[in-house]
Amino acid sequence: MSMSEATPLLPVMPAQVPQVPAAGFNRFTRWLGRSVLRLGGWRVVGEIPPVGRLVVIAAPHSSNWDGIWGMAAKLALGVDIRVLGKAQLFWWPLSIVLRRLGVIPVDRSNPHGIVEQAIDLVRGSERMWFVVAPEGTRKAVKEWKRGFWKIAHGAQVPVLMAYFHYPERIIGFGPLFHTTGDMEADMAAVRAWYRPWMGRNRGTT
């Protein structure tokens, strides 16, 4: 694919959806993200939901390459996503880069707990797309971590299911999932939805 060809992205860009938190990226960073996707042969599909506050999960996560393609999509789309990082990482000048990338320092020693801190962050924000890795590792796991469910349910926001599908080089946005209060049933339903998608080294089983 030549550099002159347009990278297929979503039909409706986040900038056209007022409720979506938009990052302060300039034209160069948007171009950079598109260029990385184009060179890798990736495209972004799905719909941007008109929701200001939600929890985003992405799977399968089976390779360090997921972070590269995911960051390229973030830059290309201009979405402001947030993720928690250890407070110890926020030393100058690394803290400047981390904050720019949407990383929020979390105090692991806080007795309030990480999940509770995340719930407070989402609840207290007018617009926030909070990202959680449900698998928690690149290796295949029998059970997903339940943190994303607890945050979404506690903050009373939906879950946006995003996925990597390496056979067709797709980064996709699926439907919104609303927690029901039955955590085990909800976790099973989410896992079932992810079964068709294949990561670089494995699926979600």
N, C-alpha and C positions, 0 to 999 in steps of 0.2 A: 504494500500500500504506500503510495507516495505521500510526501509531506503536504502536498497541495490539496489532498482530499480531506474533506471534513470528517472529523470523528463523530460517529453517530452517538448522540447523547439523548437525554430525555426530551420528549416532545414539548414539555413545559418546564422551563428552567426555574430554579428556586427564586431568582430575582423577580419572576413574574407572580410569585405566590407571597403576598405580603406577610402572612402569618409565619412563614419559615424564617428562622434566624439566619441572616446572611452574614458571611465573613467579610472583613474589610479588604479582600484581595483586589489587586489591580488587574489591568488587562494582561500584564506580563505573566502573573501567576496563573491566571485562567488559561492563557496560551500554553504555559509550561505544562499544566496538568493535561490539557488536551493532547499535547505533543507526546507526552509519555504514554498515554493510552493508545494513541495512533501508532506509535512505533511498536508497541507490544501487541497490536491487533485487537485491543479490547474495546468493548462498547458498553454503555450504561443503558439499562432498560427499566421500564416500570413507570410509576407515577409518583410525583411528589405530593404527599397529602397536605392539605391546608391546615396543619396543626402546629401550633407554636411550641408546645411542650410534649415530649415523648421520650421513650427509651428505645434506642436502636440496638439491635443485635445483628451479628454477622457470622455466618458459618457456611460451609465447613472452613475451619482455620487449620490448615495442615502444612503451611510453609511460610517462611519469612517473606516470601514474595507477596503474600497477601497484604502486608503493610505498605509495600511500595505501590501496588495497584490501587489500594484503598485510599492512600494519600493523594495519588494522582486524580482519582475521582473527586475527592473532597476539593482539591484546588480547581479542577475544571468546572465543577458545579457551583462553587462559591458558597457552600453550606457551612455554617458555623457549628461544628460538633464539639462536644466536650467529653473528656475522659479523665478519670482520677489517676494521679501519679503520687508516688511516695514523696512526702515533704522533704526528705533528705536529698532528693535530686535537684531541688530548687536552690542551687548555688549560682552566683554570678560568674560568667555570663550565660550559662546553660539555662537559667531560669527564664531569660528573655525569649529564647527559642521555644522552650516548652510552652510558655504562656501563649506565644504567637500561634502555636499549633493546636491550642485548645485544651492543653493539659492543666488540670486543677490540682493543686497540692492537697493531700489528705493526711491527716494526723492519725497514724495507725495506733498510737498510744491513747487516743481520745476514748474515754469509756463510753461515749455516746455511740461508738461503733461506725464502721465504714458505710454500711447500708443506710443507717439513720442519717449520716452526714450527707449521703447522696440524695436521700429523700428530701431533706431540708433544702438542698441546693436547687432541686427541680421545682419544689413547691414555691420557693422564694423567687423564682425567675419568671419574668413575663414571657420570655422565649428561651427554650433550651432543648437541644437534641443531645441527649446523654447516651454515650455508647458503652456497651458492656459486651465482653466476649463470653458467651454462654458456655463454651467448652473449657475455657481457662487454660488450654494447652494445645500444642500442635499435634499431640498424639491422640489416637482414638480413645474415647472414654465411654464407659457404660452409662454414666449419668452426667447430665449437664449441671453446672452450678446454678443455684436457684436465686442468686443475687438479683438478676435482672427482673425476675418476677416480683420479688419483694419490693424492689424500688418502684416499679411501675404500679403495683397494687397500693403501696403505701402513699405514693404521690398522686394516685388516681389519674394516671395518664396511660395512653395506649402504648403498645409495643410495635415498632416498625421492623418487620423482618426483612433483612438484606442478605444477599447471598453471593458467593463466588461460584461460577460454573466454568471450570477450566476447559472442558472439551470444546465449548463454543466461545470461550473467552468473554464471558458475560459477567458484569457486576449488576445485580438486579435488586430492585425494590419491590417487595411483595406487599400483601395487604396489611392493614393495621390489625393487631390482635388485642382484644380487650380482656383483661383478666376477669375471672368469674368468682373468685373466692375459693375455688377448689384447685389448689396448687398442683396436685398430682395429675389431675385430669388436664389442666392447662399445659403442663410441661409435656405430657404425652402428645397433645394435639400439635404443639409447636414442633416437636421432634418429627412427627409424622409429616408435617408440611415440608420439612427440609430434606426428606429422603431422596427426592429426584436429583438434587444438586451434588456435583462432584468437585471436590477441591483438587489441588495439584497432586496430592499424594493419597487421598482417600475421600470417601463420602462421610456422611454423619452416622450411618448405620441405624 
